[in-house]
Amino acid sequence: MSSATIRRAFLDHVFYTQGKLPGHASGNDLYQALAHTVRDRLVQRWISTAEAYQSQPSRTVAYLSAEFLMGPHLGNNLVNLGIVEAVRGAMATLNLDLDHILAQEEEPGLGNGGLGRLAACFMDSLATLEIPALGYGIRYEYGIFHQSIIDGMQVESTDTWLRNGNPWEIQRSEWAVEVRLGGHTEHYTDDRGRYRVRWVPAKTVVGVPFDSPILGYRVNTVNTLRLWRAEATEAFDFHTFNRGDYLGAVNKKVTSENLTKVLYPNDETQQGKELRLEQQYFFVACSLQDMLRLLATQGLPVTRFHEKFTVQLNDTHPAVGIAELMRLLIDDHGLAWDEAWHITRRAFAYTNHTLLPEALEQWPLPLFQRILPRHLEIIYEINARFLDEVRIRFYGDESRLARLSLISEHGERHVRMAHLACVGSHTINGVAELHSRLMREDVLKDLYEMWPEKFTSITNGVTPRRWLALANPRLTRLVSEAIGDGWIKDLGQIRALEPYADDPSFRERWQAVRRENKQDLARLVRDATGVVVDPNSMFDVMVKRIHEYKRQHLAVLHIIALYHRIKSDPHADVQPRTFLFAGKAAPGYHYAKLMIRFVTSVAGVVNRDPQVRDRLKVVFLPNFNVTHGQKIYPAADLSEQISLAGKEASGTGNMKFAMNGAITIGTMDGANIELRDAIGADNFFPFGLNASEVYALKAAGYHPSTYYDSSPELRAVVDLIQHGFFSKGDAAVFRPLFDGLLQHDPYLLMADFASYLHCQQQVSAAYGDPERWQRMSVLSSARSGQFSSDRAIEQYCKRVWHAQAVPVCLLHRSSGQVQGARRAEADGIGTFSERCGGSGS
């Protein structure tokens, strides 16, 4: 791990792996060489981890997620190995800049936002806490699209993250599995007189695993992220080629590989829906077969599947896995229904991530039957047995049967995946206290009344390794100098920073760090957009997926209100602000794309108005991703968390901002409530209706136009939009937006507008008092400890998974320790951890 050793290994990889002399190496060559140098130092730990898990009867967490938004690997692995400075020194001796090399990494965009980023944080925490775990997902060839802003509008292009290769993954072709799709079923009686079902597929594809090492912080544990790529059973048809049908010769390869070609294909078309369902089934089918292979490797019968594996469904995307495990146990392994159901229900747990009914996945019955005919039969049987339980439990309540059925009977019939996930799981959790309560009282109310003991709440968290130690090295050094570096592994220790909030000298150093971070972000904004922003202004930031319920357009209404004040009175007391927006809208979500155009159109007017531009700047930073997040979160002054109360399940951006010292303005929604309670009401700016008030207002009959009629400031803001002031006189451009606000306003912008503006005035007053703001900033970080993903994983282990830590002994191939450890285990000479001294070192 010394600088000298790293330097030699790096030069070897430049020469032998990249085939270059150092003087001729490109930026990518240097990155690839350093990545392989670091990966070499992970492999020993990776193999040692596999040996430890093989040797001990540990329970393994299988985390099934359609998204893993991991972010760049190199910097995170340097932090977790504790060799950032050693590597920086090694590169400096070669006149190379480590930061420049880190910037060469293509970020794997294998997620859309919070769901995939949460999965990444959980993988980091599982390894740090030494919990045996496998992450299972899809190796999308093209990730979330690359976003450009052209003429103020989002334009999507292909995200070619694999164009330069991926040095972190290892292809495991020997563990490939076959996955069937389509076709029909045949029912028969076997030679023992048992009723059986045979699935005759229309096509078969091959799932090939690609493994990436996930290292814990300052431990030997390296868990595995296993992503599946689809391939054809026969990639090239030689006879078809010889007949002159050159396209037909590779047709199977093309159609098979489409399965894992792109993240979340647009499902507005029938073909898109089919591909999306096939994707979801493909990766859970591969993953469950892999788990059964691992079970057999350890000599365990399938009847012990639920003892060896605890399978977590990260939202409903992998919920078809419940039907798939039943199929594998019954059809392939010959288990009786009751035994298979006993195993399945004890293996699966389900995390619900949404309060939006339209986001609870449902599949049209004809489509589901066409792609997964055997699984639909199994779901019918699960449903029939489940509804028998409901009839007994809620005698005479026929309407409840319809509400609880796994098959929706209203209009076109659908398979309800959230219901399948709940029925087939032993535990169901929400991701914040409010979300869990609303899930019990509303979204999954009937299921909660059926099984109240199944439901629990585990608030999300984020890893302090990436979102503080890596993203904010200046603040990391300052905090570690004050209280030591134990907080990086145990974020609860950051509470020791609290007394420093009253230390003027420390606050001054804190502010100096924040100013440097703001200067870094200002450079990024200038390079990406051409807009020059003032680091002395308040950085008012809203970065997240673009969605109506997240209410980016409410923040824009505030900007227009400030603009109107300055134009009406040039001497108006308006605190200088830079408003920074970033986020992607789903390609088929036209209203969200209009919201982006709304932001950029307002920016175009505000930024070129000489009367305003030195007091207000508005920026939309394109292509928001983890890399950009690592620059944005440490530089934000104000964190905008303004979703309509009762709509955001949790949020994790709010936690990243708070850890880095930003102050939050937010509704009482999702984890905002717990954040306010943790950091103190004096250090949080709440506004707007709470969830109960939202429900009451909608129930009483909500009329947004009454707010427009009664508020001169709101009326002035909306009229500017209606008259085309921000759209070059074209009143039609934003007509869908303001018509929606005045006539429907499903997310109550009109109702919350006055409260939001009043709260923003309080924010300006606080920012105008530097000592107060700095103190709030320090306390925001110091009291953020409970929002670590480590805490969340500890709660999952205790309440849901019943998984234990397994310390990893570092094995050395040269000493024969691997073989010796195996022989000792076979001879019964102590447990693996005893042979390692129980230290994991």
N, C-alpha and C positions, 0 to 999 in steps of 0.2 A: 504493500500500500504506500510505500515511500515515493516521493517525487521522482527519484532516480529510476526506480523500477517501473513506474508508470510511463516515464519518458521512453525507456527502452522498449516496452511492450507496444506503446503507441507507434514508434518508428517501425517496429516489426510489422504491424498491421498496415501501415502506409505502404510498405514494400511488398509484403507477401499477400495481404488480403486485397488491397486496392491496386497492386501492381504498378505503383508509381514511385518515382524518386521524390523526396520531400519538396524539392524546389519546383516540381511540376504538378503537385497535388492541387486539385480544385477545393473549393470550400466544402463540397459534398464528400470528397475523398477524406478530408481531415475529420469531418463529422463521423463518417463511417468507421474510420480507424479508431477514433476515440470511443465510439459506441461499442465496438468489438472489444476494445481493451477493458471497458467497464463490464461488459457482459461476461468476459472470461472470469471476472472476480465474483460474478453472480452464480455461475454454473456450479462451482464447488458447493456453494450453499444450497443450490437448487437440488442437486443430487443428494446431499446430506438430508435435506428436508424430506424428499421422497423416501429415503431409507428409514427415517424416523417414523413416518406415517405408516410405512409397511410393517415396521417392527412392533408397533403398539396398537392395541385395540381401540384406536381413537375414532370418535364420530366426526365425519367430514361434512362441512357445510358446502352444499352445491347451490351456488347462487345463479339462478337462471334469469337473464336479462336480455332483452332485444337490443339494448344500448349499453355500451361501455365507452364513455367519453373520457379516455385516460389522460389526454394531454400529452405533451412531449415527455419522453421517458428519461432522456439522458440527465437533465438537471435534477430530476426527482431521485434518480438512483445515486447520484453523487451525494445529495443531502443524506439519504438513508444509509449510505455506506460511511458517511462522515469524512469524505475525502475531497470536498470542494476545494479547499486551500491547497492540498497536495497536488491536485490536478492543475489548478491555476498556476502553481509554481512550476510544474513540469512543462506546461505550455509556454510559460514566460521564458524559460531557458531556450526555447526554440523560436522566440520572437512571435509567438502566436497568442491571440486574445481568446480566452475561454468563452467570453460572452459572444463573440462573433461565431465561434464554432457551435455553441448552443443554438444560435439563431438559424442554423442551417437545417435543423430537424423539421421534417414535414409532419405536421400534427395529424394523427389519425382521427378523423372526424366521424367516429363510429357512434354518434349520439346526437340527439336533437337539442338537449338542454339539461334540465335539472335531473331527470330520471337517469340518464347515462352518467352524469357527473357524480350523482349520489353513489351509483354502483362503483365508480372508480375510487371514491373516498372510502367506501366500505372494504374494497379489496386491500387498500393500503392499511386500514385499521386491523383487518383480520390478520394480515401478516405481522404487523407490529405487535399485536397481542398474542401471537404465536398460536392462532387457531387454525387447525387443518381446514383448508378451504380450496374449492375449485370454482372459478368463475366460468360460466358457459354462455357463449353468445355466437354472433355471426361475424365472420370476417368479410365485411362488405368491401368489394373491390373499389367502389366509389362511395365515399362517406357523405355526410350532410353536404349539400351543395355549397359551392363558393359563391358568396354574395358580392355583387358590385352594385353601385348606385349610379345609374346613367339617366340623365335628365330628371333627377330626383326620384327615380323609381327603382325598386329592387329588380335586378336581373340575375338569374341563376345560371351558373355554369358548372361543369363537372369538377368534382373534387378528386384530383388524381394523386391521392396521398401515397400510393405505392409506386409512383413513377421511378423513384430512385432506390426501390427496395426497402425492406424493413429489417434492420440488423438485430432487432430484439426477438424475433420469432424463430421458432424451429418447426419445420414441417414434420409431422409424425404420420407418414403414409401407412406405416404398418398397423396403425390403429383406425384406419378408415372403416366406415360402416355403410351399409346400404339402407336407403330410405325409399319406401313405396308411396305412390300417389295415385289417386283415381281408381278406376276399375270398378269391381263389384265383389260381393261376398258370396260364398257358397256354404251352405249349412249341411252338415253330415253327422253320422254317428261313427265314432272310432271303433277299433277292434275290442275295446273294453266296454262298449255300449254307452259311452259318454257322448252327450251332445257337444259338438264342436263347430267352430266357424273357421273357414279358410278365406283369407283376403287375397283376391286375384287382382293385382294392380294393373293399371294402364301403362305406367312407366315406373322406372326405378332410377334413382340418382345415387351418387356416392358422396358421402360427407367425409372430407379430409380435415383432420384437426391441425391447427397451427397454435403452438404453445408460446406464450410470453411469460417471462419470470416477473413476479410481483414481490419485491423485496420489502420487508419490514424495516422500521427505523432502529438502527443499532442492535439488531438481533441477527441470528443466523437463518431465520425462517425466510424462505422464498416460496411462496405459493404460486399456483399456475392459473393463468387466464387462458382458457382453451376456446378458440374461436374456430368455427366450422366453415369451410368453403365447399360449395357444390361442384361436382364434376360428373361427367357422363360415365356410364358403365363402360362404354366403348367410345373413345374420343374421336376415332377416325375410321370410317368405313372404306376399306381398301377396294372392295369390289364395286361399290358405287362410284368411287373416284375413277376407276378404270373404265367405267361406262361413259365417262365424260360429265357426270353430274358432280361438279366440283363443290358446289354449295351443299348439295345433299350429303356429301361425304362427311361434312363437319356439322350437320344440322343438329344431331343429338348433343354434341359438345356445346353448341351455342345455346340451345334451349335449356339445357341442364344448368349451365353456368349463370343464366339469367336469375336463378333463384337467389344468389348471393351477390348480384351485381351492384345493387344500390340500396342505400338505407331508405326505408319507408317510401316505396313507390307510390305515386299519386293514385289514390284509390277512388277517384271520381268515376273512373271507367270500370266496366266489369272485369276486364283483363287485369287492371290494377288491384282490384279486390282479391282476385284469385291468386295473384302473385304474392300479395301480402299474407294471406292465410297459409299459402305453401311455405313461405319463409318461416313463419312462426312454428308450423309443425316440423319443418326440416330441422331446426336447431334443437328443439326439445327431443325429437326422436333420436337424433345423433347423441345428445347428451345422456339420455336415459340408457341407451345401449352401452355407452362408455362406462357409466356407473355400474352396470351389470357385469361388464368385462372386469372392472377393478374388483368387484365383489368376488368373482371367480378366481382372480389372481391371488386373492388372500385365502382361497379355499373355503369361502363362506357360502351357504346356500341362499337362494333368492328369498327364502322366508325370513331372512335377517336383513333384508334391504333397508328397512326403516331403522334398524339399530346402527347400521354403518353410515347411512346418509340421512341428512335432514335437508330437504329441498325447498329453497325459498323462491317463490314466484314474485318477481319484481314487477308488479302490476299484472294486468290480465294477458299480456302478450304471450307468456308461456303457459297459460292456463290449460291449453289442450294437452299438456303433459299429464294431467290427471287421467284423462281417457287413454292416453298412450301407455302409461304404466299399467293400467288395467289390462289393456290389450296384450302387452308383453307377458304379464304374469299368467293370464288365462290362456291365450292362444299359443304362445311360444313355450311357456313353462308348465302348462297343464294344471295350474292351481284352480281350486274351486272359487266361485264368485266371492263368497263371504271371507275367505282367507285373503284373497287378493285385495278386497276392499279394506280389510283391517290393516294391511300393510300400507296401502296407498294413503289412507287418511292419517296414518301416523308418520308418514314421510313428508307430506307437503304442508307448507305454511304460506300464507298469502298476505302481501302488503298492498293495500289500496292506496292509490296516489291521487285520486280525484274526487271532487264534489260536483263535477259537471255531469249530469245524467247522460248527455250526448257523448261523453268520453268513455262511458262504460261500454266496452266492446261488445258488439253483437254481430253475428254472421247470418246472412240469409240462408234459410234451410236448404234450398235447392243447390246453392253454391257449396255449402258444407258437405252435403251428401255426395256431390260430384267429385270432390277432392278427397274426402275422408269418409267413405261409406261405412267402414267398420267402426270408426269412432262415433259416428252418429248412432249406430245401433247400441253401442255401449252407453252413450249419453242418455238415450231413451230408457235404458234399463236403470241407470242411476236415478233418473228422474222419477220413474215409476215407483221405485223403492222409497225414494225421498218423500214423494207426495203421500205415500201410505203413512209415513211417520207424521206428516203434517195433519192428515185427517184425524189421526188418533189424538195428537197434541191439541189441535184446535177444532174440536168436533163441531161440525155444522157450519164452519166458516168457509163457504165455497169461494168467496172473493179472494181470500188469502191464498188459496190453491193457485189461482191464476197469477197472483202477484209473485208467488214464490217459485213457480215452475221454471225449470231450466230452459223451457221453450216458450218464447213470447207468442201469444196467440192473437195479438192486436194487429190487424191488417196482415201484411206479409209476415209469415212466421220466421222467427230468428232463434238462434242459439245464444243464450245469455252467458257470456264467458265469466262475468263477475260472479254470477250465481254458481256456475260450475266450480270456480275457484273457492268459493265459500263452503260449498257442500263437501268438496273433496279435501279440505284442509283441516288441520287440528287447531290452528291459531290464525286469527285475522287481525291485522294491526293497521291503525291509522298512523299518520306521520307527524302529528302535532296534537296537543290536547283539544283544541277547538275542532280540528278536523275529525278526530276520533269521536268526539261527542256528536257532531253533525252527521257523521257516518252512521252512528247508532240510532239517532233520532229521525233521520230522513233518508239518506241514500240507500242504506242497507237495513232499514228499520225492521222489516219483517224477518230478515235473517237473524238479526240481533235478538229479537223476541223468541226465535226458535232456539238459539244457542247463545245465551248471554255469556256463558263461561268461555266461549271461543275468542271473545273480543278483548283486545288490549290496545294500549297506545305507547308508541315509541317515537319520540320526536327525532327528526332527522339531525344530522350533524355533518361537519366537513372536516377534512384532515388539516391539522395545523402544519404538517410538514410541507405540503405544496402551497397552502394559502397564506402562510406566514413565513416559514423558514426559507422556502425557495422564492416565493413571490416578493418578499419584502426583506431582503438581507440587511438593509440598513437598520430597520426597526428590530430585527432579530438580534443584531449585535448590541443595540442599545438595551433591550430588555434583558438579554443574557448577562451583560455587564452589571446590571442592577440586581438581578435575582438568581443568576445562574441559568443553565440551559436545560434543567430538568423539565421545564414546561413544554418543551417540544414533544416529549413523549407522554407527558401527563399535563394536559392543558389546564387542569384545575389549579396547578401551581402558579399560574399567571396571576392569581388573586393577590399574590405577594407584591404585585406592582401597585396596588391600590394606594398605599400611603404616598407614593411618589407623585400622585396627582396634585398634592399640596406643596410640592417642592418646586419653587420658581426656576431653579437651575436645571432640573430634570425636564420641566415643561419646555424650557427654551431649547434644549437638545432635541426633544420630541418634535417640536415645531420645525426645527432645522431639517430633520429627517423627512418630515412630511413635505416640506418645500422642495427638497431634492426629488422626491417621488413625483411631485406635480410637474416639475420641470421635465422629467423623463416622459410623462404622459403628454405634455404639451408638444414635445418633439415628435412623438408617435402620431398625434393628431395632425400636426403640420405635414409630416411626410405622407400620411394616408389621404388627407383631404385638402391640403393646401390652406386650411384655415389656421390663422395664428391666434392663439388664446393666451391670456394673461395668467400666469401662475399665482398672482396676487389675488385674483378674483376667487369667489367661492366656486368650487367644482361641485356642481349639482348633478348627480349621476343617476341614470336609470338604464341599466343594462340587463336584458332578459329576453326571452322569447316574446315576439310581438303577438299580442292577443287582446281582444276587447276587454276581457275581465281583468287583465293586468293594468289597463287604463293608461297607456302611454299618452292617449289623447287628452286626458285630464291634465297631465303635466304641461301639454302644449297650450291648453286653454289658460293656464297660469302665465305662461310666457307671453301670450297675446295680451293678457290683462296688464302685465308690467309694461309692455310696449305701448299700450294705449295710455297708461298713466304718464309715461315720459313724453309721449307726443302731445298729450293734452296739457302737461305742465312740465316743461324742460327742467325745472328745479325740483321735481318730485324726489323724495328721499327713497331711492332704490339702490339696494346693495349690489355692487357689481357681481355678476354671476356668469359662469360658463356652464351652459346646460349641455350635457353629453348624453346622447342616446346611442344604444347599439343593440342589435338583436336581429334574428331572422324570422320572417313570416313563412309559414308553410306555402309551397308553390301554388296550391289550389285555394288558399284562404284569401280571397280577393279583398275583403274588408280590412284585414290586417295589412295587406300590401298598400291599401289606400292610406292607412295610418302612417306608414313609412313616408309616403309621398307628402302627407300633411306635415310631418316633422321637417322634411327637407325643404318644402315650400316656405314654411315660416322662417326657417334658417336663411333661405335665400334673401328674404326681405329684411330681416333683422340685421344680418351681418353686413349688408351693403348700405344701411341707413347711417349716414355720418352722425346723426343726432343721438343714435342709440348704441352703435357698435362698440364703443369703448366701455359701455356699462352692461350690455347683454351680448353674449355670443351663444349661438346654437350650433351644435355639431352632431351629425349622425356618422358614427364611425363604422364603416362597412366591415362585413365578414367577422363578426364577433365570435371568438373561440376562446379556448383555455389560455392560449398564449397571450391574447389581448387582455384577458381577465387578470393575468398576473401583473400587468401594468396598471390596470384600471383600479382594482380594489385598493391597492396601497395608496393611491393618489386622491381618492374621493373625499370630499369634505362632508357632503350630504348624500345619504342613501335613500332613494325613493322606493318605498314599498307600499304602493297605493292601490292595490287590488280592492275590489268590492268585498267588504266583509262577508265571509261565508263562502268564498269562491276559491281562494288559494289554499291548497292542502297544507303546505308548510312553507315552502321557500327555503332556499339555501344561500342565495345571493345575499340576503339580509345578514346571515351569519358571517360570511366572508368580509363584508363591509365592516361589520362591528368589530371583528377580530383585529382589523387593520386600523381602527380608530376613527372610522366615519361615524357621523351622527345620523340616526334614522328618523325620517318623517314617515309615518305609516298609519294605516288603518288597523283596527283591532281584528286582524285576520291571520290565519295560519300561525306560524311560529313567532310572528310579531308580538303576540301577547306575552309569550314566555320570554322573549328578548327584552321587552319593556320591564317585566318583573325582575329579570336578572340584573340589568344594568341600572335600574332605578328610574322612576317616572320623571325625575328632574333631568335625566340625560336622554330623553326620548321625546319626540314631538308627535303626539297622537292627534288624529282628526277623524271626522266623519261618523257615519252611522255604524253601530255594531251589528253583529249578525242578527240578533233578535229584532232590532229596529228595522233592518232591511226586510225581514220577513213580514213584519207588521205593516210596514208602508206598502209593500206590494199587495198584501192581503186586503188592505183598505182601499186600494185603487190608486195607483201612482200616475200622476199627470205631470210630466216634465215641463210642459209649456207654462204651468203656473209659476215655476221658478224663473223662467225667462221673463215672464210678464212682471214679476215683482222685484227683480234685481236689475237696476240700471247698468251695473258693471258687467253682469253676465249678458245682458241684452247687447251691450256695445261689442263684446267679444264675439258673440255669435253672428251679429250683423256684419262685422268685418269679413267673416268667413263666407256668409251668404252672398255678399256683394262682390265676391271674387277678388278681394284685396290681396290675398296671398296666392292667387292663381292667375295673375296677369289679366284680371278683369273677367275671366271665364267662370261665371257663377256655377256652371254645371259640374266642374271638376270634383268639388267636395259636397255636392248635393246629397249623395247617399249618406255622408257622414252627419251633416247638420239636420237633415230630415230625420235620420234615425235618432238623434239626440232629442229633438223637439217632439217627435211623435211616439217613440217607443222607449228609448234610453234604458235598455234592459240592465245595464250595469250602473245606473243611478249617478251619472256624472253631474247632472243638474242638481240633484239633491245634496251632493257632497261639495259642490263648488265653493260655496261661501265659507264653509268650515275649513276647506283646504287653503284658500287664500288667507284667511285669518291666521292659520297655523304657520303659513310661510312668512308672514310678517314677524311672528315670534322667532322663527329661524333667523331672519335677517338681523333682528335685534341681538340675538345671541352671538352671531358671527361677528357683529360689530364690537363685541367685548372679547378681545383675544384671550385674556386670562380665563374667562369662563369657558370659552370654546375649547381651549387646550385642555382644561381640566376635564370637561365632558369627554373629550377624545381619549384621554388616558384611561378614564374609568370605563369607557366602552370596551376597550381591549382587556382591561384587568378583570372585568366581570363576564367575559365571554366563555369561560372555561367549560360550561355545561354544553356548549354547542359543538364540541369535538365529536367527530364520528367514532372515536374510541369509546366514548360514553354510550353512544347508540349501540355499538357492537356488543359491549358488555351486557347491555339490557337484552339484546336479542339472544345472547348465549344463555342467560339465566331464565328468561321468560318463555322463549320460543324454541331454541335449538338444543338446549341442554348439552352444549359442546364445551369441552375442556381444552385448556392450553396444552400444547405438546412442545417442550423445549427441544431444540435441535442441536445435536452434537456435530461439530464441524469435522468431517472425515477427510483424510488425506490419502489420495490414491497411491502415493509412493510408499506409504508405510504398511500397506495391506490392511489398513484399519477397517475398510469396508467389508472385506471378506472375513476378517477376524470378528467383527461385530455380529455378522450373520451366523458364524459358527457358535459364538457364545450364546446367542439367542436360542439356537437350536438345542444347545446343551443345557439350557435352563440356567445359565450363569447370570442372574440379575436381569433387571429390566434395562431398556435402552437408556432411560434417563439416569438410572443409577450408574451405568457405565460411563456416562458423561459427567458424572458428579452432580447431576441435577441443576447445573448452572447454565446449560445451553451454550457453553463457550468451548 
